[in-house]
Amino acid sequence: MKEQELKILVVEDEPDQRTLITKMLAANGYETSSASSVEEAIVMIKSDNPDLVFSDWKLGQLSGMDLLTYVRREYPDMGFIIATAYGTITHAVDAMQAGADDYLAKPYQRQSLLLAIDKVARSLALKKQNRRLTSELSQQQELVGLVGKAPCMQKVYTRVQRVSATDATVLIGGESGTGKELAARALYQLSQRKHKPFIAINCGAIPESLAEAELFGAEKGAFTGATALKVGKLEAADGGTIFLDEIGELPLLQQTNLLRFLQEGVISRLGQNGEIKLDVRVIAATHRDLQHEVNEGRFREDLYYRLNVVPIHMPPLRERQEDIGRLVEHFLKLSSSQYKMDTPKLTAATMKQLLDYSWPGNVRELANRIERFVLLGDEDEMVEELKRPPSPINTSHFSLPDAGIEWEVFEKDCLEQAMNRHQGNRTKAAKFLGLSYKAFLYRLEKYQLV
């Protein structure tokens, strides 16, 4: 806080002394006002809202300590320096314990007063900066919408913050329900494009016959039923950001068109001869292993590398169990606010069930269960559902693909997924796959996974 920006209220019942102090501070660049009593000072504080109060200790019936008590109660961020003719250690201790920023013993020198004010001014400026930074961080966290302090989530935050200010293409991976769209919106909200459109599209929900028109647009008459010009999602996002969720489901033909846009920044509507230049940031997400899809010929390798400029992995909830309590509290407040209901409390036993559950549906499943609990208030129902183990998939009607499978690749992948799901616990992983512990260890050794 600069000197010229600091407003100081001088509270002194001796007129000559009050005038002297006020003129001295004004001569040093401070904006000043004055009062002769606590009552007058309170009126001026309410009307002028000074940054700092410099008050004498003795002010008639009410003292500077009375004024300090009022200021700390009503204006906790206001600076306060108190001066006393007594100068005893007891007065100094009382003043500091009551919340004074500093005190001066009369008689004091001009330089001592200026030094004390300068020290408090610096402290006020630092507090103001800290409040601003804290507010900005809080706003960012609200905008980001991501909750959690687990180390794996800190990595996500770091990546989001580092690349949000750029136009780099980002590929967000992770299981269903881990919050991939939240991460995409965080990148958007923290970017320079936050005042431009954010268009989200689920590539797996578009019929293949309509995919081109949906993404790139279509001229009137381009196909049967095209009775008017259709603006595609990419064109609608011009200047902003497009989020391509489940990018692994995009048909191969549209993968080629998307690659062209990423390389050249242009599109052509279906049925159009010319080109349209666009400025769109692309963020994609998938629950699939795109590298595996590339190896299997289901996803273009060149598109994969174009999308995977900056990868962000959203960890499953079982890898960040220390965040479950924080997420529960977050969703309780969120759902209660949404439905204008009182926030219910969970018993310790129920919270333990929530912490011990594996959460196959990840954060989305947790949010859904908490929302239902807020609406119905049935804690027993939620606990019973959590106790109930998920039914294993019935493979009796499983049909092998016509092209066959690579058994060893399939078996190794099952082993790795089981180990990851149970954080390396071999006993739980073996039980999960329906194998004896000995048979499970044999297979781990076979594929060198030990």
Secondary structure, DSSP 8 states (H G I E B T S, - for coil): --GGG-EEEEE-SSHHHHHHHHHHHHHTT-EEEEESSHHHHHHHHHHH--SEEEEES--TTS-HHHHHHHHHHH-TTSEEEEEESS--HHHHHHHHHTT-SEEEESS--HHHHHHHHHHHHHHHHHHHHHHHHHHHHHHHHHHH-----SHHHHHHHHHHHHHHTS---EEEE--TTS-HHHHHHHHHHTSTTTTS-EEEEEGGGS-GGGHHHHHH-B-TTSSTT--S-B--HHHHTTTSEEEEETGGGS-HHHHHHHHHHHHHSEE--BT-SS-EE---EEEEEESS-HHHHHHTTSS-HHHHHHHTTEEEE---GGG-GGGHHHHHHHHHHHHHHHTT-------HHHHHHHHHS--TTHHHHHHHHHHHHHHH--HHHHHHHHHS-------TT----TT---HHHHHHHHHHHHHHHTTT-HHHHHHHHT--HHHHHHHHHHTT--
